[in-house]
């Protein structure tokens, strides 16, 4: 006898509770009054599962699909990010239960993410291509998505390193723009320009115009004075001076590894109004392990 929509919803919630009590409780809170509707949306009927996988794997897939339906669509997310439901069901059909579990856990930050893991993510995930498909995105993905902006690359690296979850990306992460980047990525501490070359590995750097955070550049320190970033301006001129960013490993403005000092100097010139003397910039160092707004 087949399940009712409400029974299917309850089974998925129970699977999530067994995997993570906190996630199970949160999904119940955010699905109030919609049990039957959501239960219908996670049915595997007609998706070929009758000849693939096990009963436990099917339960895991329905639990993951429930996360997609609750967290990637309004009212939780401001826009509908779950637009590939049938493709997601198809792609999950060949995954093991453990693989599906790992995908579910992307809706939570990992336990004790590290600065080293964050730096490694910035070094490894550098390809500026590929659509960001929310239903299939996991921490194994190695692309930044199309046309990454500097602060958007930082949020992808935070996700891949486990500091933030898909729930954070779908809510706070979607709000990030130049005006609100510090509100969601953190303010950290202001450091002096002679300290930038000593910024520890795995810290976020933020250069911005004094008193104007919206004119900014973001990236991740790799230690020993080097950093990784996306959309890095390669050179700038002001006050009769021209400076260029010192890239390594064939880096460029789309994605590159570069010295923090040279990028800071280029930003100073870039941010100087035409015809005005070169001005200093504010340099911030942000420890992602100390940002309380990540979840």
C-alpha positions in Angstrom: 0.0 0.0 0.0 1.4 3.3 -1.1 2.1 6.2 1.4 -0.1 9.2 1.6 1.5 12.6 1.0 1.5 13.3 4.7 3.1 10.0 5.5 5.8 10.5 2.9 6.5 13.9 4.5 6.7 12.4 8.0 9.0 9.7 6.8 11.4 12.2 5.2 11.4 14.3 8.4 12.2 11.3 10.5 15.1 10.4 8.3 16.4 13.9 8.7 15.9 13.8 12.5 18.0 10.6 12.6 20.8 12.2 10.7 20.6 15.5 12.4 18.1 16.4 15.1 18.7 20.1 14.6 18.1 19.9 10.9 15.0 17.8 11.4 13.5 20.3 13.9 14.4 23.2 11.7 12.7 21.8 8.6 9.5 21.1 10.6 9.5 24.7 11.8 9.9 25.9 8.2 7.3 23.6 6.7 4.4 24.3 9.0 1.0 23.7 7.4 2.5 22.2 4.2 3.0 18.6 5.0 0.8 17.1 2.3 1.9 19.6 -0.3 5.6 18.9 0.4 5.0 15.2 0.7 3.5 15.2 -2.8 6.5 17.1 -4.2 9.0 14.5 -3.0 7.3 11.5 -4.5 9.7 9.3 -6.6 6.9 7.8 -8.7 7.7 7.9 -12.4 11.4 8.7 -11.7 12.7 5.2 -12.3 13.4 4.4 -8.7 11.4 1.2 -8.7 14.4 -0.5 -10.5 17.2 1.3 -8.8 18.6 1.7 -5.3 17.3 0.4 -2.0 14.5 1.4 0.3 16.9 3.3 2.6 18.5 5.0 -0.4 15.0 6.1 -1.5 14.3 7.4 2.0 17.5 9.4 1.8 16.6 10.9 -1.6 13.1 11.9 -0.4 14.7 13.6 2.7 17.2 15.5 0.4 14.4 16.5 -1.9 12.4 17.8 1.1 15.4 20.0 1.9 15.4 21.3 -1.6 11.7 22.1 -1.4 11.8 23.8 1.9 15.1 25.7 1.8 15.5 26.6 -1.9 12.1 28.0 -2.4 10.0 30.8 -0.9 9.2 31.6 1.8 12.6 30.4 3.1 14.5 31.6 0.1 13.5 34.9 -1.5 13.5 33.5 -5.0 12.9 30.0 -6.4 16.3 28.4 -6.5 15.0 24.8 -6.9 14.2 24.9 -10.6 15.7 21.5 -11.7 13.6 19.1 -9.6 13.2 16.4 -12.2 16.9 16.6 -13.1 17.8 16.3 -9.4 15.7 13.2 -9.0 17.3 11.7 -12.0 20.9 12.5 -10.9 20.2 11.1 -7.4 18.9 7.8 -8.7 22.4 6.4 -9.1 23.9 7.8 -5.8 24.5 5.6 -2.8 22.7 6.3 0.4 26.0 7.6 1.9 26.4 10.0 -1.0 22.9 11.3 -0.5 23.5 11.7 3.2 26.6 13.9 2.5 24.4 16.0 0.2 21.9 16.5 3.0 24.6 17.5 5.4 25.4 20.4 3.0 22.4 22.1 4.6 24.4 22.4 7.8 27.9 23.8 8.4 30.5 21.2 9.0 31.9 20.5 12.5 35.0 22.6 13.3 35.8 23.9 9.8 39.5 25.1 9.6 41.4 28.0 8.2 43.6 25.6 6.4 40.6 24.0 4.7 39.3 27.5 3.7 42.7 28.4 2.1 42.8 25.0 0.3 39.3 25.7 -1.1 40.4 29.0 -2.4 43.4 27.3 -4.1 41.4 24.5 -5.5 38.1 26.0 -6.6 39.0 28.4 -9.3 37.2 27.6 -12.5 34.9 30.5 -13.4 32.4 28.4 -15.3 29.4 26.2 -15.0 26.0 26.9 -13.7 25.4 26.9 -9.9 22.8 24.2 -9.8 21.4 24.4 -6.3 19.8 20.9 -6.1 23.0 19.2 -7.1 25.5 21.5 -5.5 27.7 19.8 -2.9 31.1 20.5 -1.3 32.7 18.3 -4.0 31.9 20.8 -6.8 35.0 22.6 -8.1 33.6 25.6 -10.0 32.8 29.1 -8.9 29.9 29.5 -11.2 29.7 31.9 -14.1 31.3 35.4 -13.9 32.1 35.3 -10.2 32.4 38.6 -8.3 35.1 38.8 -5.6 32.8 38.5 -2.6 30.7 35.8 -4.3 33.9 33.7 -4.8 34.5 34.1 -1.0 31.1 32.7 -0.2 31.6 29.7 -2.4 34.9 29.0 -0.7 33.3 29.4 2.7 30.7 26.8 1.7 33.2 24.3 0.3 35.3 24.6 3.4 32.2 24.0 5.6 31.9 27.4 7.3 28.4 27.9 5.9 25.6 25.8 4.7 23.4 25.8 1.6 20.7 27.3 3.9 23.1 30.3 4.5 23.9 30.5 0.8 20.2 30.5 -0.2 19.4 33.3 2.3 22.3 35.5 3.6 24.5 34.6 0.7 21.9 35.7 -1.9 21.8 39.2 -0.2 25.5 39.8 -0.6 26.4 42.8 -2.8 29.0 45.5 -2.5 26.8 47.5 0.0 26.1 44.5 2.2 29.2 42.3 1.9 30.5 43.2 5.3 27.2 42.6 7.0 27.3 39.0 5.9 30.9 38.1 5.5 32.1 40.0 8.5 33.9 43.2 9.5 37.0 41.7 11.2 39.6 44.0 12.3 41.3 46.9 10.6 45.1 46.4 10.0 47.8 48.8 8.8 49.2 48.5 5.3 52.6 47.3 6.6 50.8 44.3 8.2 49.1 43.0 5.1 52.1 40.9 4.0 51.9 39.0 7.3 48.2 38.2 7.1 47.8 34.6 8.3 46.7 31.8 5.9 42.9 31.3 5.8 41.9 34.8 6.7 39.5 36.9 4.5 40.9 40.1 3.3 38.8 43.2 2.5 40.1 46.3 0.9 37.7 49.3 0.7 37.6 53.0 0.3 37.9 54.8 3.7 34.3 55.3 5.0 32.9 53.7 1.9 32.7 49.9 2.3 30.8 49.5 -1.0 33.9 50.3 -3.1 35.8 47.1 -2.3 37.8 44.0 -3.1 37.6 40.6 -1.3 39.6 37.4 -1.2 41.4 34.9 0.9 44.9 35.0 2.3 47.1 32.1 1.4 49.9 33.1 3.8 53.4 34.4 3.1 51.9 37.6 1.6 49.9 35.8 -1.1 46.2 35.6 -1.6 43.5 34.2 -3.9 40.7 36.2 -5.4 38.2 36.5 -8.3 37.6 39.6 -10.4 40.9 41.2 -9.3 41.7 44.4 -11.1 45.2 43.7 -12.7 46.4 47.3 -12.9 45.4 50.9 -12.3 46.8 54.4 -12.7 46.3 57.6 -10.7 48.4 60.7 -9.8 50.8 59.9 -12.6 51.6 56.5 -11.1 50.7 53.1 -12.6 50.8 49.9 -10.5 50.2 46.2 -11.5 49.1 43.2 -9.5 51.8 40.6 -9.1 50.1 37.3 -10.1 51.7 33.9 -9.9 50.9 30.5 -11.5 49.4 32.1 -14.6 46.8 33.9 -12.6 44.7 36.7 -14.0 41.8 39.0 -13.1 39.1 36.3 -13.4 40.8 34.1 -10.8 44.3 34.6 -9.6 46.8 34.1 -6.8 48.7 37.4 -6.1 50.5 39.3 -3.5 48.3 41.2 -1.1 50.7 44.2 -1.1 50.5 44.6 -4.9 46.7 44.2 -5.0 46.3 46.8 -2.2 48.4 49.3 -4.1 46.4 48.8 -7.3 43.1 49.2 -5.3 44.5 52.5 -3.9 44.9 53.9 -7.4 41.7 52.4 -8.7 39.7 53.9 -5.9 41.2 57.4 -6.2 38.8 59.9 -7.9 40.1 61.2 -11.2 42.4 64.2 -10.7 42.7 63.7 -7.0 45.8 62.8 -4.9 46.2 59.1 -4.3 44.4 58.1 -1.1 44.9 55.3 1.4 42.4 52.5 1.7 41.0 50.6 4.7 42.4 47.1 5.0 40.4 44.5 7.0 41.4 41.0 8.1 38.5 38.7 8.9 38.8 35.4 10.7 36.0 33.2 9.4 36.1 31.1 12.6 35.0 34.1 14.6 32.1 35.3 12.4 28.9 34.7 14.4 26.5 35.2 11.5 27.5 32.0 9.6 25.2 28.9 9.9 
